[in-house]
Amino acid sequence: MKKIALVLVVLIAASTLVFAGGGQQGGAAGGKTQVALLMRNMDEQFLKDYSENIRKLAAAKGVDLNVQDARSDGATQLTQLQTLLNQGYKYFVIIPCVSELSEQMNKDITAKGGAAAYSNIQPTVDSLKVGKTFFYASSPEFVAGRYQGELIADYFDKYPDKAPGKTVNMLLILGQLGHPAQINREAGLLAELKTRGYTVNVVARDTANWTPDQSQQKMDAWIGAYRGRFNVVAAQNDGMALGAVESLIQNGFTKTDASDGTILTVPVLGIDATGEALNSMKENKLYATVLQDAVGQSAAAFDVVYQVATGAYKAGNAAGGTPAATATIDETPANDAAIIGQCYLVPFVPVDKASDYYKANAPK
């Protein structure tokens, strides 16, 4: 019923949109290739970095780029797509509001002979089966969780007195509930700690909806309720991790000795490796993070769509430096052999101060 309602909204919605990015409305302008970028929102730092790199890639290729922000509303995103299709756009890079929209979107796009590549939120398997010009260019979220668990286990292996009996007492700050990243990052985190021989007691877990402000408020409340009962804070993105860091500092969870990599009395870890996160690590606040490569994901998504648009695409081509996948993994949609060649899996990378990524990218 929800899908039907969304489609009905699209059919009756007004088609007047405010276009961003300076693109022409309609067919190719002056012979330029036209690509549209549909973003679920522009609020999170990862999404800002992703869209900024798409803009750079489009400018370098002379592509006429049209950027749309759905403000996390699925009906709005479907309306934006339909309007663009009616104006002659056929080629899309999409970060969808929800996975379930992807099949309807691809059916609409294929009716116009177009192509699309998805990142960040997975398209469904069935949506990629709509046609061979639909792609997934992203990173397996379960792996991000595993790497976060690896960093936590490495920390407590090095400082066993901070986790007596190999017991992790965790505050877990989640992204949007039901979001594929929320589900898979949590599963990977807990699985890795179990594999490393740790007993995990989740003292508290709740969503902060990917935002630092909500995370800081959540941590303030948790500190009041659970002071002295937790030894690590894991957040599912860097924004929420930095909100937790700020709360801990303001509530006096600091020390002068940063020899363990942080001035906080408990380590805080995030995911994304944004510039703000790396700066916090340099200041010995955030302990560690996991790189979600906005540049790598956006490059793969843009390049494979550009290849289709310009007639250069052949099955198995690399895109943006990332090879097409050849073996299935446990996470959808790359768990289906029928569409594995349409998946471009950009690796996550664990980032602590000893990592090559931190050494190369930390603020000077």
N, C-alpha and C positions, 0 to 999 in steps of 0.2 A: 504493500500500500504506500510506503514511503517513496519508492521509486516512481510509482504512478503519480503521486502528488507532485514530485519534483518536475516530472515531464509536463504535467498540466500547467504548472507555474511558468515553465519555459514557453509553452504555446500561447499563453495569454499575456506574458510580460511585455512591457514596452521595450522596443529594440533600440531606443536612443541611449548611447553610451558615451562616456567621456574617454577619449583615447589618449593613451600616454605613449611616450617614446618617439613621437614625431613621425610615425609611419603614415603613408597614404592609406586612405580607406578605399578598398576595391582591388582591382587587378594590379598586376605588376606595374610599378611606377618607373617610367623611363627604362624599362627592361630589367629592372632590379628583381632579384629573388626576394619574395616576401615571406617572412616567418612571424608568427605570433607567439608570444610567451604568456601563458595563462598561469598566474600565481595564486595559490590559495590565500596567502596574505603576504604582506611585506613587513611584518612586525618583528619577526625573529631574526637574529643576526645571521644565521646560516642562510636564510632565504634572501636577505639583503645581499650577502656575498654572492650567492648563486645568480641572482638577477643582474648584478653588476658585471659579472664575468660574461654572461650572455650578451649584454650590451657591447662589451669590448670585442667579443668574437664577431658579432654582427657588423660592427663598424669596420673591423679589419677585412671582412669579406665583401663589404659594400652591400650588405643585406638591409632591406627595408624592414625594420623591426617594430612590431606593435606590442606593447606590454599592458597587460590587464591584471588588476588586483581584485580578487573576488571577496576580500575581507572575510574569509572563512565561511562563506555562504554558498552551499552547493547549487541552489537555484540560480543565484547570480552568475556563477561560473558557467552553467549550462546556457544561460541567456547570452553571455559574452561569446561563447563558442558559436552559437547559432547565428548571431549577428555577424560575426567575422566571416563565417562560411557564406552567408548571403552576400557579403561584400567582396567575395572572391578569394579570401585567404584559404589555403589548403594545407599548409605545413605548420606544425605546432610543436612547441616544447611546453609540457604541462606538469605542474605540481598540483595534483587534484586536491579538492577539499576532502574527499573521502574516496576510498578504493572503488566503492560500488558505482560511482559515476562513470568509471572508465569505459565500460562496455557500451553504454548509450553514446558516449562521446565518440568512440571509435566507429560506431555504426554511422553516425552523422558524418564523420570525416571521410569514411570510405565511400559514401554515396557521392562525394565530390572528387574522388580519386586522390585523396591526400594521404598524409602521413603524420605520425605523432610519436614523440618520445617522452616517457614519464620518469620523474625522479622523486625521491624523498618519501612519498606515499605510493605504495605499490599499486599498479593496475592489477586487475584480476587476471587469472589465467585465461578465462573465456574472452576477455577483452583483447588480449594479444592474439587469440585465435581468429579474431575478426579478419585479419589480413597480415601479410608478411611485411607490411610497412608500418607496423606498430612495435614499439620498442620499450624496454625498461633499462634505464641507465642510472643505477643507484648503488647502494652498498647494503650488504646483508646485516640487518639490525641485530640479529642474534649474536653475530660476531662482535658488534660494538659492546654488547653486554658482557661477553666473555672477556674482552680485553679490559673492561673496567674491573671485572672480577680478578683478572690476572694482576692488575696494578695494586689492588687492595691486598691480595695474597702476598705479593712480593714485599709490600710494606710491612705486613705483620710477620712475615718470615724473617725480615731483617730486624724488627723490633718486637720480639715475641712477648716481652713483658707488657705490651700494650693490648695484647689479646690473650690473656691467660687461658690455658686449656684449649687454645686454638678456637676460641669462641668470638665470633663477630657479632656485636650488638649494633645493628644498623638502623639509621634513619634513612628512609628511601623516599626521595622526592620524585614523583612521577610526572610525565607529560600528560597530555590530554588522554583521559581514560578511553580505552578501546582503539586508540591510534595504533597502527601496526608497530611503530617504533616503541611505544610504551609497553606493549605486550612482549615483544621479542627481546628488547634490551633487558627487561626484568628477568625473563627466563634465562638468557645467556649469563647474566651476572650471577644468579643463584646457582646455576649449573657449574660454572667455573669454580666458585668457592667450594662447592661440594667436592668437585674433582680434586681440588688442592687439599682436601682433608679438613676443611673448616666447618664448624657447626655455625649456622647462621640463625640468629634471633632477630627478626625484623621487629624492632621496638615500636616503630610507627611507619606507616606508608600512606601517602595521600597525594593527590594531584595538586600541582601548582600551575597547570596549563601552559607550561613552557616559559612562564614569565618570571623575571627576577623579583618583582614586587610581591606577587603572591607567595613566592618561595620564602622571602624574608619574613612575611607575616606568619607563614606556617611554622617556620623555625622559631620565631619568637614564642609562639604558643607551645611548641614542643619542648623548648628549653625549660619553660615554666613547669611542664608536666613530667619531664623525663631527665632532668639534670642529674648527671652522674651515672646514668644508665645506658649510655651509648658511647661507642668508641670509633665510629666512622659515619660520615654522611655521604651518601651516593645520590647524585642528581642526574636525571636523564638528559639534560643538556647543560651547556655552560652558563646560560643566563640564569637558570635556577640555582646552579652551583654557586654563582657569584652572589646571588641573593642570600644564600645560606651563609656564605663567608661573611657578608656584612652583618648578618644577625649575630653570628658567633663573636665577631669583634666587639660589637656594641654591648653584648651581654657578658663580656669579660673572659671569653674562652681563648686567651692569648698567653704566650710565654716568650721569654727573651731568647731562648735557645732554639734556633732554627736548623740544627744539625740534621734533623730527620726530614728536612725539606719544607717545613711549614712553621709559621709562628703560632698557628692554632693548636690548641691542646688535643684536638681530634682532626684527622685528615679529612678533607673534602675533595671529592672527585666529580668531574663533569664529563660531558661528551660534546664534541664539535671542534675543539682546538681553535676557537676564534681568537682574534687579536687581543681582545680584552682578557680572555682566559690566559693566554701566554704572558701578558703583562702582569696579571695577578700571580702567576707562578714565579715570575722574576722577583716579585715583591715578597715571596715566601708566604703567600696567603693560600691560594688554591694549590693543592698538592699535585694533582695530575689530571689529565683529560685524555680523550680519545679523538683522533682526527677523523671527522667526517669531511671528506674532501669536496667542498663546494665547487672548487675550480675543476677538479677531475670529473665530477658528475655532470656539471653544466657543459663542459667541453664535449663529453661523450654524447650527451643528449642533442646538443646543437649540431654537432658534426654529422651524426647519422641522419638527422632530418635534412640537413643541407645537402648531403650526398644524394638522398632521394630526390630532392627538389631540383638538383642540377643534373640528374641522370647518371651519377657516378656510382651509386650504390650497387653492390653485389653481395649476396648472402655470404656471411663470414668476414666481411670487411671489419677491420678495426675502426674505432671511432674516437676521435680526440685523444689518441694514444692508448685507449683501453681496448683489448681484444674482445671479440665476441666470445661469449661463454661456450664451452664445449661439453661440460659435465654438469649434471644437476646438483643442486644443494638441497638442504632440508627446508628452505624457506621459500614460500610462494612469492612471485610466480616462477622463480627459477628452479622449482622442483618438478617441472613438467618437461619431459624430453622433447615433446612436440614443438615447444617454442623456445628452447634453451638458446638457440642461435640468435634470437632476438633480444637477448639479455646482455647487458654490459655491466659487469660487476666491479665497481671501483672499490678497492680495498680500504677498510678502516686501518688506522695505525695507532697503537698505544703511545701516549706521549707523557713522559716524565722528564726530569731534568737531565737524565742520562741518555735520552733518546736522540738519535740523529736529527729527527724533525725539530725538536726543541732547540738544539744547538744551532741549526740553520735558520730558524725563524723567530727565535725569541727577540724581543726588543733590545736594542743595543744601549 
